[in-house]
Amino acid sequence: MAGKFQLKKANDGQFHFNLNAGNGETILTSELYKAKDSALNGIDSVRKNAVRDGAFENKTASNGKFYFVLKASNGQVIGQSQMYASAASASAGIESVKNNAPGATLNDES
């Protein structure tokens, strides 16, 4: 199964999206956007930047768990992963975003 972007509207009226792998697992979550068009631009940015060298940054949370962020070419964070127990799992998550984002369909639930 192919990846899928899920665009949603938060309770406060803002928009956000998740990128889900073919198995339905969420592999990337966006920030909140005030406008739907901005969230759609964020999805396009994920599609473009997921295949760009140097776009991912591995991080370690204060609780010792691992995660990554996806950055646009201007350095702005456009998505963050879930927390992983190991650095290897976080790296596998990055590969999943690289594989799923470019061709992911859009499911507009807003």
N, C-alpha and C positions, 0 to 999 in steps of 0.2 A: 504494500500500500504506500501511496505517496504521502508526503507531509502536508500539513494543513495549517493555515493561519486562521485563528478564531478571533474575530473582532467583536468586542463586547462594550457595552455601556455600563459604567459604574453607577452606583446609587446616587452619587453627587452630580451626575450628568456628564462626567468626563469619559473619555474613551481609552481603551487599552487593548492589547492583543497578546495572544500566546501563539508560539509556533509549536505544533505537536508533530511528533514523529509518526510514521505510518502505523505504529502500534497504539497510537493515541496518547502516549506519554508526553507531557509538556517538557520541552527542551530549551525554551527561551521565553522570557516574559518581558514585556515593554514597560516603559514608564507610563504615567497618565498623560493624556493629551486633552486639551480643552475643546478642540474641534475634531470632528470625524475626518476631515481632509488631512489634518496633521497626522492622525494615526495611520491613514492610508499611505501617506508619504513615508512614515516610519517603516511600514511593511516593505515598501519598495527599497528603502535604504538597507533593510536586513537582507533582502534578496541580492542586492548588489555587493554589499560589504562582506557577506558570509564567505565569498570566494576570494576575497582580497588578502594578500599576504600581510601579516602583521595586524589584522583586524581584531584578533582575540587576545585577551589578557587574562592569564590565570591569576587567581587570588586565593588567599586563605582568610577565612573569617576568624573572629576572635575566639570562637569555640573550637577551632582547629579543623573545621570542615572546609572543603575545597569547593570553589565555584569559578565561573568565568564571566567576563563581560565581552560584548561585541561592541566595537567602537566604529563610528564613521570615520572617514578620512580626516575630518577636522578634529578628531579626538573625543567627540561627544559620545557618551554611552547611549546605545540605542536598544540594548537588550541585556538581560542578565539571566543566568541559569539558576537552577535549583541548587541546593547544597548536596555535595557528594562526600562520601566517607573517605575516598582516596583520590589522589591526584590522577591516577590512571583512569578512574571513572569519569573525572572531569574532562580529561583529554578525549575520552570516547564520546562525551557529550558534544564537544567541539566538532568532532568528525561528523556526528549526526546532524548538527546544524548545517555544516558545509554541504552535506549530501541532500538534506531535505529542503532547505530554504529556497534555492533558486527556482525550483519547479513546484513549490507548494501552492495548493489552491487556496482560495479565500472563502471562508464561511462567515458571512456577515450576520452576527447575532445581535447587532445593536438595534 
